[in-house]
Amino acid sequence: MELDLFLDGLKKSLVNRGIPAETAAKHAAALGRTFTEDDLKEIQSIRSAAEIDEIADSIAAIIYKNKAARPAASSAQPAQNSTAAQPVKERPAASSGTGSAPSGKPVQEAKPPVSVPREEEKPVRYAQNSDDFFRAPTGSDKTTKGVALFWIIFVLALPVTIAVLAAILAAFGVLFLALIVMIIGLVLGMIALVGAGSGVALVGIIYGITQLFSFMAAGIYEIGLGVMIGGGVLLAGVILYNLAIRFLPWVMKWLTVFFVFVFGQLRNLFYLARRECYKL
């Protein structure tokens, strides 16, 4: 008998003994993966369905034994088909051996599925700066007196509120404007410094070269002085460039982040005051 026919017959035999089709297919496939070459030769020698039924009896007995060992299995086990056969007791082995696959290979017992306990659902707690926390209460939490009181105070405090907002905006505007002016000034200063310094260094080097033929020591001095001026100008240009192009834009970016943070906190303060007043 071919292996596929053997496994198919074993699955059908397990189903006839009351085993669910999915469980029967799983056990048949698991058993088929354990066969050796000797087992396959012995399966090829099977000619009758009675030998398959004996193996199915052993597997069914093991499955029902595992089910009976589970706590409260009788209440959790689904109702089976009324025509399905009851669990059979282990019968003496035939030529292939009782409770074992061909060539005496023991049948692997089906392990009960491990149930993972569910985590208890915990109530969601909002952070203190969450929009849900600062949202105005609705329904029974909102009182007419609280709503009226909040908007009266809000209207009366508008002059002070506008003055504070204007002062904050003016402070941030001055800071942003100062950073922009500094960037422009550093770029212009770098251009002027590089232009002037390069001219001075170039004049010194050329003058030193002309002095080499008449007074060598003075010529070497002038050339060295020109090179030093050029190096200093180059260093100053690199510093000014990094300040103007890298550092100040970085400061401006974090100033923008701080600006957004401040007005976000002011918004949260408004929501918090409204929420507490609405509950009065």
MINUSE-864995 format. One record per atom (N, C-alpha, C): residue in one letter; y, z, x. Coordinates in steps of 0.05 Angstrom, whole numbers, plus 32768, in hexadecimal, padded with zeros to 4 digits. Atoms other than C-alpha are relative to their C-alpha. Layout:
<sites>
AYZX;...
</sites>
This chain:
<sites>
M7FE880008011;M800080008000;M801980008012;E7FE780017FF1;E80457FEF801A;E801080197FFC;L7FF17FE88001;L807680268029;L801380017FE8;D7FEE80018017;D80A8800F7FF4;D7FF280067FE6;L800F7FFB8019;L8072800E7FBE;L7FF7801E7FFF;F80087FE48000;F805A80537FD4;F801780127FF8;L7FE97FEF8006;L80A080727FD1;L80087FFC7FE3;D7FF98005801C;D80AD80507F8E;D7FED800E7FED;G80137FF28010;G806C806A7F72;G8003801E8001;L7FFC7FE37FFD;L807A80B07F8D;L801880097FEF;K7FE97FF98010;K80BF80B07F6C;K7FF97FFF7FE2;K80078001801C;K80A2809A7F29;K7FEE80177FF8;S80127FE98005;S806C80CF7F2E;S800F801A7FFD;L7FF07FE88002;L80A081057F3B;L801080007FE6;V7FF180028019;V80C980ED7EFF;V7FED80087FE9;N80137FF98016;N808A80F27ED3;N7FFA801E7FFF;R80057FE37FFF;R8084813B7EE9;R801980107FFA;G7FE87FF18009;G80C9814D7ECF;G801680028015;I7FEB80007FEC;I80F181427F0F;I80157FEC7FF9;P7FEB80148005;P813581217F04;P7FFD7FE88013;A800480197FF0;A813680D97F1C;A800F8001801A;E7FF07FFE7FE7;E816E80E77F4F;E7FF280128014;T800D7FEE7FEE;T814981227F6C;T7FE67FF4800B;A8019800D7FF7;A810780FB7F6E;A80067FEB8015;A7FFA80157FEC;A812880C17F93;A8009800D801A;K7FF77FF37FE7;K814980F17FC5;K7FE8800B8010;H80177FF57FF2;H810781147FD5;H7FEE7FEA800B;A801080177FF7;A80E180D27FDA;A800C7FF38019;A7FF3800C7FE9;A811580B6800A;A7FFE80128018;A80017FED7FEA;A811580F68033;A7FE48000800D;L801C80007FF6;L80C980F48039;L7FFB7FE6800F;G800580197FF3;G80CA80AB804C;G800C7FFE801C;R7FF380017FE6;R80F880B88087;R7FF080108015;T800F7FEF7FED;T80C580E980A6;T7FE67FF48008;F801A800B7FFA;F808A80BA80A9;F7FFE7FF5801D;T8006800B7FE6;T806B80A880EC;T7FEF7FE77FFD;E801180198002;E8042806A80FD;E7FE580077FF5;D80197FF8800C;D8002809080EC;D800280037FE2;D7FFC7FFC801D;D801E80A380A9;D80027FE57FF2;L7FFD801A800C;L8031805B809B;L7FE57FF27FFE;K801B800C8001;K7FEA804480AC;K7FF0800D7FE9;E800F7FF28015;E7FCE8079807D;E800A7FF87FE4;I7FF580098019;I7FFE80638046;I7FF57FE47FF9;Q800B801A8006;Q7FE5801C804D;Q7FE480017FF6;S801C7FFE800A;S7F9F8035803F;S7FFE800B7FE4;I80007FF6801B;I7FB380537FFC;I7FFC7FE97FEC;R800680158013;R7F97802A7FC3;R800380097FE2;S7FFF7FF6801B;S7F9D80577F85;S801880117FFC;A7FE87FF08007;A7FD5807A7F61;A7FF9801E7FFF;A80087FE48001;A7FAC80BB7F5F;A8008800E8019;E7FF87FF47FE7;E7FBA80C87FA8;E801E80058001;I7FE37FFC8002;I800580BF7F9C;I800680177FEE;D7FFC7FEA8012;D800080EF7F61;D7FFB801B800D;E80057FE77FF3;E7FE281257F8D;E801880088012;I7FE97FFA7FEF;I801C81207FBE;I801880077FEE;A7FEA7FFA8012;A804D81207F83;A7FFD801C7FF4;D80047FE5800A;D802C815F7F68;D800980158014;S7FF87FED7FEB;S803881837FAA;S801F80028002;I7FE380007FFE;I8081816D7FAE;I800D800D7FE7;A7FF57FF58018;A808E817F7F65;A7FFD801E7FFF;A80047FE37FFF;A806F81C47F6F;A8015800E8012;I7FEC7FF57FEE;I809E81D07FAA;I801C80007FF3;I7FE58002800D;I80DB81B97F83;I800380157FEB;Y7FFE7FEC8015;Y80CB81E67F48;Y8000801C800B;K80007FE67FF3;K80BD82207F76;K801C8007800A;N7FE57FFB7FF6;N810282187F96;N801380067FE9;K7FEE7FFC8017;K812382147F52;K7FFB801C7FF4;A80067FE6800B;A80FF82537F3A;A800B80178012;A7FF77FEB7FEE;A811782797F78;A801E80047FFE;R7FE37FFD8002;R8161826E7F68;R800780157FEC;P7FF77FEC8014;P818782A67F45;P80097FF37FE6;A7FF8800A801B;A818F829A7EFA;A7FFB7FE37FFD;A8006801D8001;A816D82567F01;A7FF97FF87FE3;S80088008801B;S815382597EBA;S80187FFA7FEE;S7FE880058011;S819A825B7E9C;S800F7FE8800A;A7FF180167FF5;A81B682267ECB;A7FF17FE57FFF;Q801080197FFF;Q817D81F37EC8;Q80047FF07FE6;P7FFC80118018;P818C81B97E97;P7FE67FFC7FF2;A801780058010;A815D81AA7E5F;A7FF27FE78009;Q800F80177FF8;Q8126817A7E72;Q7FF47FF17FE8;N800B80108016;N810581437E49;N7FE7800E7FF5;S80177FF2800C;S80D2815F7E18;S7FE67FF48008;T8018800D7FF8;T809F812C7E2E;T7FF98003801D;A80067FFD7FE4;A80A5813E7E77;A7FEB80158005;A80167FED7FFA;A806A81617E96;A800B8019800C;Q7FF87FE67FF4;Q806E81AA7EA9;Q7FF98000801D;P80077FFF7FE3;P806C81BE7EF2;P7FE380068003;V801D7FFE7FFB;V802681B87F0D;V7FFC80138017;K80087FEF7FEA;K800381E97F39;K7FF57FEF8016;E800A800F7FE9;E7FEF81D47F7E;E7FE27FFD7FFD;R801C80058002;R7FAB81B47F7C;R7FF47FFB801C;P800C80047FE6;P7F7981AD7FB4;P80067FE4800B;A7FF880197FF3;A7F8981767FE5;A7FEA7FEC7FFF;A801380167FFE;A7F6881337FE4;A7FFE7FF9801D;S800380087FE5;S7F5B810A8021;S801980018010;S7FE780007FF1;S7FA481088032;S800B801C8004;G7FF87FE57FFB;G7FAC8155802F;G8013800A7FEA;T7FF07FF58015;T7FCA81837FFB;T801B8009800A;G7FE67FF77FF9;G8015818F7FFD;G800B7FF38019;S7FF7800D7FE7;S801E815E8036;S80007FE37FFC;A7FFF801D8000;A802F81168041;A7FE77FF6800F;P8017800B7FF2;P7FFC80E68060;P7FFF800B801C;S80077FF57FE5;S7FDB80FF80A1;S8008801D8002;G7FFB7FE37FFF;G7FE98147808E;G801C80088006;K7FE47FF97FFB;K803581458097;K800A80117FEA;P7FF67FEE8016;P805281808071;P80187FF47FF2;V7FEA80098010;V8081816F8039;V801880128004;Q7FE87FF07FFC;Q80C881868046;Q800A800B7FE6;E7FF67FF48018;E80DF81B88013;E801E7FF97FFB;A7FE480078007;A811F81A57FEE;A8010801A8000;K7FEE7FE97FFD;K815681D58000;K80147FFF7FE9;P7FEC80008017;P818281EB7FC5;P801C7FFB800B;P7FE580067FF6;P81C981D17FCA;P801080198003;V7FF07FE97FFA;V81F982027FE8;V801A7FFE7FEF;S7FE97FFF8011;S822F82157FB7;S8017800C800F;V7FE87FF77FF1;V8274821C7FD7;V8012800F7FEC;P7FEE7FF28013;P829D82527FB4;P801C7FF58000;R7FE5800A8003;R82DE82397F99;R801580158007;E7FEA7FEE7FFB;E831E82577FB1;E800F80067FE7;E7FF17FF98017;E8343827D7F7D;E801C7FF48001;E7FE6800C8001;E8381825B7F66;E801580158001;K7FEA7FED7FFD;K83BE82807F7D;K80197FF77FF3;P7FE68009800C;P8400827F7F58;P80137FF58015;V7FEE800D7FEE;V843282527F77;V801A80108002;R7FE77FF17FFB;R846C82777F97;R80147FEE800E;Y7FEC80127FF5;Y84AA82517FA5;Y8010800E8015;A7FEF7FF47FEC;A84D3825C7FE3;A801C80067FF5;Q7FE67FF7800B;Q8517827B7FDB;Q80157FEA7FFF;N7FED80178000;N853B823A7FEB;N7FF47FE87FF2;S800C8016800F;S850F82107FBD;S80127FF97FE9;D7FF080098017;D853081E67F87;D7FF6800E7FE6;D800B7FF38018;D850082067F54;D800B801C7FFD;F7FF57FE58001;F851A824B7F67;F801D80007FF6;F7FE480008006;F856382387F60;F80067FF27FE6;R7FFC800E8019;R855982107F21;R800880137FEA;A7FF77FEF8015;A857B822C7EE3;A7FE980077FEE;P80167FF88013;P854C82557EB5;P80037FF27FE6;T8000800D801A;T853982367E73;T7FF480127FEC;G800D7FF28015;G852482507E30;G800B801C7FFD;S7FF87FE58005;S8523829B7E26;S800F800D8017;D7FF27FF57FE9;D853D82A87E6D;D801E7FFA8000;K7FE480078000;K857F82877E5D;K800E800C7FE8;T7FF17FF38016;T85B382AD7E34;T801A7FF27FFD;T7FE6800D8005;T85F182927E13;T8016800E800E;K7FEC7FF17FF2;K861A82CA7E30;K80017FF9801E;G800180067FE4;G860282BB7E76;G800B7FE48007;V7FF5801B7FFC;V861182707E70;V801E80007FFE;A7FE37FFF8004;A8657827D7E56;A800D800E8017;L7FF47FF17FEA;L866482B17E8C;L80007FF0801A;F8001800F7FE7;F864E82847EC4;F80157FEA8001;W7FED80167FFF;W867982497EB0;W801D80097FFF;I7FE57FF48000;I86B682757EA3;I80078007801D;I7FFA7FF87FE4;I86B082937EE9;I80027FE78012;F800080187FF0;F86A2824E7F06;F801B7FF27FFE;V7FE6800D8004;V86E282307EE8;V80168010800C;L7FEB7FEF7FF4;L870C826C7EFC;L80008000801E;A80027FFF7FE2;A86F2826A7F43;A80037FE4800D;L7FFE801B7FF5;L86FD821F7F4B;L80167FFE8016;P7FED80027FEA;P873E82267F74;P7FF6800B801A;V800A7FF47FE7;V871D82547FA6;V7FE97FEF800B;T801780117FF7;T86DD82297FA7;T800A7FE6800D;I7FF680197FF5;I870581E97FB3;I800D8005801B;A7FF37FF97FE7;A872D820B7FEA;A7FEB80048016;V80157FFC7FEC;V86EE8222800D;V7FF27FE68008;L800C801A7FFA;L86CD81DE8007;L80127FEF8011;A7FEE80117FF0;A870B81BC8021;A8002800A801D;A7FFF7FF57FE4;A870E81EC805D;A7FE77FF8800F;I801980077FF2;I86C581DF806D;I80007FE28007;L7FFF801D7FFA;L86CE81938067;L80147FFA8016;A7FEC80057FEB;A870D81968092;A7FF58008801B;A800B7FF77FE6;A86E981BE80C8;A7FEC7FEC800A;F801480147FF7;F86AF818D80CA;F800E7FE58007;G7FF280197FF9;G86E0815280C8;G800D8001801B;V7FF37FFD7FE5;V8706816D8104;V7FEB7FFE8016;L801580017FEC;L86C58177812A;L7FF67FE38004;F800A801B7FFD;F86AC8131811B;F80167FEE800D;L7FEB80107FF4;L86F08112812C;L80038006801E;A7FFE7FF97FE3;A86F38139816E;A7FE97FF38010;L8016800C7FF2;L86AE81208181;L80047FE28003;I7FFB801D7FFE;I86C180D88171;I80167FFA8015;V7FEA80047FEC;V870280DE8199;V7FF58004801C;M800B7FFB7FE6;M86DC80FC81D3;M7FEE7FE9800A;I801180177FF8;I86A980C381D3;I80117FE88008;I7FEF80177FF8;I86E0808E81D3;I800F8006801A;G7FF27FFA7FE8;G870780B38208;G7FEE7FFF8019;L801280017FE9;L86CB80BB8236;L7FF87FE48007;V8006801C7FFA;V86B98072822F;V80177FF2800E;L7FE9800C7FF3;L8700805C823F;L8005800C801C;G7FFD7FF47FE5;G8704808E8279;G7FEC7FF68013;M8015800B7FEE;M86C280758295;M80087FE48009;I7FF8801C7FF9;I86DC802D8293;I801780018015;A7FE97FFE7FED;A871E804182B5;A7FF7800B801B;L80097FF47FE7;L86FB806C82E9;L7FF07FED8010;V801180147FF1;V86C8803782FB;V80117FEA800B;G7FEF80157FF6;G86FE80028300;G801180088017;A7FEE7FF77FEB;A872E802A832A;A7FF080098019;G80107FF77FEA;G86F8804B8355;G7FF37FE9800F;S800C80187FF2;S86D580088363;S80157FF18010;G7FEB800E7FF1;G87187FE98377;G8007800F801A;V7FFA7FF07FE8;V8728802383A7;V7FEA7FFE8015;A801780027FEE;A86E2802283C4;A7FFE7FE5800E;L8002801B7FF4;L86E37FD783CE;L80167FFB8014;V7FE980037FED;V87287FD983EF;V7FFA800F801A;G80067FF07FE9;G87118010841E;G7FEB7FF28011;I8015800D7FF1;I86D27FEA8432;I800A7FE7800E;I7FF580197FF3;I86F77FA9843E;I801380078017;Y7FEE7FF87FEA;Y872D7FCC8466;Y7FF1800B8018;G80107FF67FE9;G86F97FEF8490;G7FF37FEA800F;I800D80167FF2;I86D67FAE849F;I80147FF28012;T7FEB800D7FF0;T87187F9084B8;T800780118019;Q7FF97FEF7FEA;Q87237FCD84E5;Q7FE980028015;L80167FFF7FEC;L86DF7FC68507;L80067FF18019;F7FFB80127FE9;F86F97F908536;F8015800C8012;S7FEB7FF57FEF;S87367FB7854E;S7FFC801D8007;F80047FE37FFC;F872580018545;F7FE680077FF1;M801A7FFE800D;M86DB800A8536;M7FFD801B7FF2;A80037FE6800C;A86DE80558528;A800F80027FE5;A7FF180008019;A8714804C84F3;A7FF37FEF7FEB;G800D80128012;G86EF801284D5;G7FE7800D7FF3;I80187FF3800B;I86AE803A84CD;I800980167FED;Y7FF67FEB8012;Y86D6807484AF;Y80087FF57FE5;E7FF6800C8019;E86F78047847C;E7FE97FF57FEF;I8017800A800F;I86B580268469;I7FF080187FF3;G800D7FE8800C;G8694806B8460;G800F800C7FEA;L7FEF7FF58016;L86CE80848437;L7FFD7FEF7FE7;G800380128017;G86C98047840A;G7FE580037FF2;V801B7FFC800B;V867E80518401;V7FFF801A7FF1;M80007FE6800D;M8689809B83F0;M800F7FFE7FE5;I7FF180028019;I86BE808983BC;I7FEF7FF07FEC;G8011800F8012;G868F8055839E;G7FE980117FF4;G80157FEF8009;G86568087839A;G800A80157FEC;G7FF57FEC8012;G868380BC837A;G80077FF37FE5;V7FF9800E8019;V869C80898347;V7FE77FFA7FF0;L801A8006800E;L865480758337;L7FF580197FF3;L800A7FE7800C;L863F80BE832C;L801180087FE8;A7FEF7FF98017;A867C80CC8300;A7FFC7FEE7FE8;G800480138016;G866F808D82D8;G7FE680067FF1;V801A7FF9800D;V862680A182CB;V800380197FEF;I7FFC7FE78010;I863C80E782B4;I80107FFA7FE7;L7FF080068018;L867280CC8286;L7FF07FEF7FEC;Y801080118012;Y86428098826A;Y7FEC80117FF0;N80137FEF800E;N860D80CC8259;N800D80137FEC;L7FF17FEF8013;L864180FA823A;L80087FF07FE7;A7FF580108016;A865F80C2820F;A7FEA7FF37FEF;I80138010800E;I8620809D81FC;I7FE880107FF7;R80187FF18006;R85EA80D281FB;R8006801C7FF5;F7FFC7FE38008;F8603811A81F7;F801080037FE7;L7FEF7FFD8017;L863C811481C6;L7FF47FF57FE6;P800E80088019;P861580EA8193;P7FEA80137FF8;W80157FEB8007;W85DD811E8198;W800D80187FF2;V7FF27FEA800D;V861081548188;V80097FF97FE4;M7FF78009801B;M862B812B814E;M7FE87FFF7FED;K801780008012;K85E581238132;K7FF9801C7FF6;W80067FE48009;W85D8816E8131;W8017800C7FF0;L7FEA7FF78011;L861D817A8115;L7FFD7FF67FE4;T8006800B801A;T860A814C80DC;T7FEA80107FF2;V80157FEF800C;V85CA817480D1;V800B801B7FF7;F7FF47FE78008;F85F381B480D0;F80117FFD7FE7;F7FEF80058017;F86248195809E;F7FEF7FFE7FE7;V801280038017;V85EA8182806F;V7FF5801C7FF9;F800C7FE68005;F85CC81C88077;F801580127FF2;V7FEC7FEF800C;V860E81EB8066;V80047FF97FE3;F7FFB8007801C;F861A81C38027;F7FE680037FEF;G80197FF9800E;G85D081CC8014;G8000801D7FF8;Q7FFE7FE38007;Q85DA82178017;Q801580067FEB;L7FEC7FFC8015;L861982127FEE;L7FF57FF77FE5;R800D80098019;R85F281EB7FBA;R7FEC80157FF6;N80137FEA8008;N85BB82217FBA;N800F80187FF6;L7FF07FE9800A;L85F182567FB3;L800A7FFC7FE4;F7FF88006801B;F860B82337F76;F7FE980037FEC;Y80177FFD8012;Y85C5822E7F57;Y7FF8801D7FFC;L80087FE48002;L85B682767F67;L801380107FEE;A7FEC7FF38011;A85F7828F7F47;A7FFC7FF87FE3;R80048009801B;R85EA82647F0A;R7FE7800C7FF4;R80197FF5800A;R85A3827D7F04;R8003801D7FF8;E7FFD7FE48005;E85B682C67F08;E801380057FE8;C7FED7FFC8016;C85F182BF7ED8;C7FF37FF87FE6;Y800D80098019;Y85C782997EA5;Y7FED80167FF4;K80127FEC8009;K859882D57EA1;K800E801A7FF6;L7FF27FE88009;L85CF83077E90;L800080037FE2;
</sites>
